[in-house]
Amino acid sequence: MAHWGIAMSYYHQLWSPPTRAELHDGQLQIEQAGAMNRGSARERQFIAAAAAYYGDAGRMPPLRAAAYSEAMAQVARDNPGDTEAQVFYALSLIAIAPPEDATHVNQKRAAALLERIYRAQPDHPGAAHYLIHAYDSAELAPRGLGVARAYSKIAPSAPHALHMPSHIFTRLGLWNDSIASNRAARAAAHAQGDQGEELHAMDYLTYAYLQRGQKSNAAQVVADLRAMDAPGQPSDFKISYAAAVMPVRLAIESQSWRDAAALAALPDAAPHIGAILFWARAMANARSGRPQAADADIAQIEASRDRLRAAGDAYWATQVDVLDKEARAWQLAAGGNAAESVRLLRQAADEEDAVEKLPVTPGPVVPAREQLGELLLQQNQPDSALREFRAALALAPGRRGALLGGAQAAAAIGDGKTAAQMRAEL
């Protein structure tokens, strides 16, 4: 079972798939576990389920994850009273949940299993942890608030346990709670030398500070990032994503176009990481009246999207395609093509809203729907703008830009009550 545990540590189910080296090492470990042919029937089932993931080196990660979940379903059926079998099966369901499934079928199935365990064992860290992941969507987040508030008390020295409640706080726009959660997580991670967890908490912290209008605090987090030793392991998505996106969040959310245009591209970055920097620079040039200066970065975004499509990474290809449409929409707007800019940005918003975000991020730098509201407001269409801001807030409550824009749009059409409500919420 020790070999099984090592093998499973390479399969980070809710993050990025194993690297080639991790996959190789995991295969070796699970082969050693199987060859020993010891332990109970239950233990051998756990090993066989992991082998279903690691077998057949040519398969794509989604097929591996589906094979593992199917095997874990059998483990759960054969061991109905076994807490760990149920918890690991529930996690496998979350891991294979289609990001385009707006009904969240898998997440609800997982939550049903986990809630039963959590009620019986309220100090079980796995049940609490994976319940938060199951409820990490606009639809389900209200159900997760109680467990979010409890989880950090279950494992108060674990950086990730201190951070996880902020997944729910972010979904509900509870920025002060998110700040407290991530400050604690960051401190614990730093004390333990866990750079990945520290950067992950810092990204969520930057996001929350910006929504509270605390730009100087967000800027200090980004300054701390720049003062850190260069984040290592560029293949570690959690590290590379957070390091890339924090300066982008600060510049773009603050509409500091000069700072955004000056951001340096990341050498050797994965295409979906590098595209974030290209997008920031393209946006900055388009929105500061230099549409032609955005051409080179837009071409780089499109090249990144094409690389992802060629690699079969449909999720990130879609996300980068959204960035491409956003950048081109603002470029068109800067060039005076108002109707086409709205059409393209509406496409980006529809595309983005149709898929769930991954756990690695608190959300897009600026949701496309919120950008659409801002574009319509600039084009003197406050009625339409208010509709888009409201739609954006339904998916991402409490976002500062959507509340500011919504209040401005409401005031422009004479809806003083809505304007006052949005200002009060802000």
Secondary structure, DSSP 8 states (H G I E B T S, - for coil): -HHHHHHHHH--TTS----HHHHHHHHHHHHHHHHH--S-HHHHHHHHHHHHHHSSTTS-HHHHHHHHHHHHHHHHHH-TT-HHHHHHHHHHHHHT--TT-TT-HHHHHHHHHHHHHHHH-TT-HHHHHHHHHHT-STTTGGGGHHHHHHHHHHSTT-HHHHHTHHHHHHHHT-HHHHHHHHHHHHHHHHHHT-HHHHHHHHHHHHHHHHHTT-HHHHHHHHHHHHHS-----TT-HHHHHHHHHHHHHHHHHTT-HHHHHT----TT--HHHHHHHHHHHHHHHHHTT-GGGGHHHHHHHHHHHHHHHHTT-HHHHHHHHHHHHHHHHHHHHHTT-HHHHHHHHHHHHHHHHTS---TT-SS-SS-HHHHHHHHHHHTT-HHHHHHHHHHHHHHSTT-HHHHHHHHHHHHHTT-HHHHHHHHHH-
